[in-house]
Amino acid sequence: MLITYKDKEFYTSKDLALSVIGGRWKIAIIWALLHESPLRLSELQRQFPDINQRTLIRQLRELEEDNIIHRTIYPVVPPKVDYILTDIGLSLEPVVTTICDWGDLFQQSLNSN
C-alpha cells in the first residue's frame, strides 16, 4: 500500500515514521520535551549548544508541521514562544527512550573496545 504524505510517497508506515522523526536533532528535541515541558527556544539552545539557531528552528518547524510538537506564541513584547509535545508526540516516549538507551549501550561498547 502506497502512503502519500506531504507530496512524498512511502511504501511502508516505517518509512513514513523515519521520515518524520529522522534528522540530526529531532530525537534529541523530543527527548528534551519529554523531560521538561514547555521549553522555550533559548532553553533548547542551552541544552544543545552545538546546534545553530537556524537549524534548531527548522527542526522545530518540521516537528510542528508533522504535529509532533505544538508551538504557542504569547502576545507579549518581546515575543514569547514555547514548545510542548502533542499527544502523538508524547506517544513517541517508548521509542525515544529505547533509542537513547541503545545509544548508551553503544557508547559503552565503544569504550570497552
C-alpha positions in Angstrom: 0.0 0.0 0.0 1.4 3.4 -1.0 1.2 6.2 1.5 1.3 9.8 0.4 2.3 12.4 2.9 3.5 16.0 2.2 3.7 15.3 -1.5 6.0 12.3 -0.9 5.3 8.6 -1.3 6.2 6.0 1.2 5.9 2.2 0.7 5.5 1.4 4.4 4.5 3.2 7.6 8.0 2.5 8.9 9.5 4.7 6.1 7.0 7.4 6.9 7.8 7.2 10.6 11.6 7.5 9.9 10.9 10.5 7.6 9.0 12.3 10.4 11.4 11.6 13.3 14.6 11.3 11.3 17.0 14.2 11.4 20.1 15.1 13.3 18.3 16.8 16.2 14.7 15.6 16.2 15.1 12.7 18.7 17.1 15.0 21.0 14.4 17.7 20.9 11.7 15.2 21.6 13.8 13.7 24.5 14.2 17.2 26.0 10.5 17.9 25.7 9.6 14.5 27.3 11.7 15.5 30.3 10.8 19.2 30.6 7.9 20.9 29.0 7.1 23.5 27.9 10.5 24.7 26.7 11.4 28.0 25.0 13.8 28.3 22.1 16.5 29.7 24.3 16.2 26.8 26.7 16.5 24.3 23.8 19.6 26.2 22.6 21.2 25.9 26.0 20.6 22.2 26.0 22.1 21.8 22.5 24.9 24.3 22.2 26.3 22.6 19.0 23.1 23.4 17.0 22.8 26.7 15.3 19.6 28.7 15.8 18.5 28.4 12.2 18.8 24.6 12.2 17.0 24.3 15.5 14.2 26.4 14.3 14.0 24.4 11.1 13.8 21.1 13.0 11.1 22.6 15.4 9.0 23.7 12.4 9.2 20.3 10.8 8.1 18.7 14.0 5.3 21.2 14.3 4.2 20.5 10.7 4.1 16.8 11.5 2.0 17.5 14.6 4.7 16.1 16.9 5.0 19.4 18.8 2.8 22.4 19.4 4.1 25.9 19.4 2.4 28.6 21.5 3.0 32.2 20.7 2.2 34.6 23.5 1.1 38.2 22.5 3.8 40.0 24.6 6.8 42.2 23.9 9.4 40.8 23.5 7.7 37.8 21.8 7.5 34.6 23.9 7.2 31.2 22.2 7.2 27.8 23.8 7.0 24.2 22.7 5.3 21.2 24.0 4.7 17.7 22.7 1.3 16.8 21.3 -0.5 13.6 22.2 1.1 11.9 19.2 4.4 13.3 20.2 4.0 12.0 23.7 3.3 8.6 22.3 6.9 8.6 21.0 8.2 8.2 24.6 8.9 4.5 24.5 10.6 4.8 21.1 12.8 7.7 22.0 13.7 6.1 25.4 14.7 2.9 23.6 16.8 4.7 21.1 18.5 6.7 23.8 19.1 3.6 25.9 20.6 1.9 22.9 22.9 4.9 22.4 24.1 4.5 26.0 24.8 0.7 25.3 26.6 1.5 22.1 28.8 4.2 23.7 29.7 1.6 26.4 30.6 -0.9 23.8 32.9 1.7 22.1 34.6 2.4 25.4 35.2 -1.3 26.1 37.0 -1.9 22.8 
